[in-house]
Amino acid sequence: MDPIKIINAKMNKKGFPVPQYLYKYRSIDEYTYDMLKNRYLYFCPAENLDDPSECKVDFSQRDFFVLQTNQLTFTGVKVILNYVRPYTSEDNFRLFESKVAHILDGRGEVRRNFLLDISFELQQLVPGVDITPLLNWLAWIPTKLNNPQVRKVMMEHFILAYNARQGMGICSLTEVKNSNEMWQNYAADSKGYCIEYDMRNYENTNLLYPVVYQDNRENNIVISILYQFIGHWICCTSNGQIDTDISQVARLFVTKDLKWSYQKEWRLLSDANDKLPAPPIHAIYLGKNMNEKEKQLMIKYCVANNIKYEQY
């Protein structure tokens, strides 16, 4: 299932598939046996992640619309246009984008009066749904956003999202059972170990999200928050024909660059430095380079707790 669809299903309180087993690669450190014996997961502050671009958020509204002219920029236009993408072919969507691009002025801002001239052509490219609500947002969103009540709610969301990198805690797991890259990067070049967690009936799956991998990560808070407002309004005014995408803010914390896609990561999100109950341990895999002393200690722990273990 597509990760974004899973996130949306989750945020709409619908069921979603979770892998039966997820894995945690770790090096041996002073917390190893405390974590194992007390059966908890630690939530690292998002600001301490190894990739400095992760969970980094931009608070720029000028990327979306120009305050001086009260007009949308092309970045803002593209955010709104993406709502029709699932309802037409890729070729039609590109043509749709091209037609809208041709009615932008020299500064890349929407010329409202030109939308009416091409509205029939645009509707033909998306025959399955009524796109009038979407075109209305293209023309009038800056005016709508000037409503004091709307701006107040948005600012509350902006502040929460902007501060979340300091307060958000992340525990990373993976679908990959035996990965050379994961052993090398997260288990001290195979000197550490890998825990296999049984996710069936885990009490905290409500905190679990699949990571979304993409080339250009969208981490602009303004666009993420506006995506929710726009999507909700378009969904309502199209009588549910066009779905809203409410995954945007969550995706600030579960999106990574495409180069990391081999990790097939899932993330549990909670408060920074939290220690929450771990899922049941199904097995522990010992790194091929683990020293003999640590190996015997880990085997002793596994035997005492009736946990399957295996040397990799």
RAGI-V756868 format. One line per field, one symbol per residue. phi: phi as a letter, one per 40 degrees, with the letter a starting at -180 (. if undefined). burial: # if it has 24 or more other ideal C-beta (glycine too) atoms within 12 Angstrom, else .. A space follows every 10 residues. Layout:
phi: ???
burial: ???
This chain:
phi: .cdccccccc ccgbcacbdc bbbbcaccac cdccccccfb bcbcddcccc ccccfcbbbc cccbacccbf bcccdcccdc ccccdcbacc cccccddccc dcbccccgbc bdcccdcbcc cccccbccbc cddccccdcb ddcccccdcc cccccccdcc ccccccccbb bcbacccabd ccdccbbffg ccabcbcccc gccbccccbc ccbacbccbc cdccccdccc dcccdcccfg cbccbccdcd cdbbbbcdcc cccfcbbcba cdgcbbdccd ccabbcccbc cccccccccd ccccbfbcba cb
burial: ..##.##### #....#.##. ########.. .#..##...# #######.#. ...######. #.###..... ########## #####.##.. .##..##.## ..##...### ##..#..##. .##.##..#. ########## ##.##..... ...#..##.. ##.##..### #########. .##..###.# #######.#. .#.##.#### ##....#### ########## #####.##.. .######### ######...# ..######## .#...#.##. #######..# ...##..#.. ##....#.#. .#
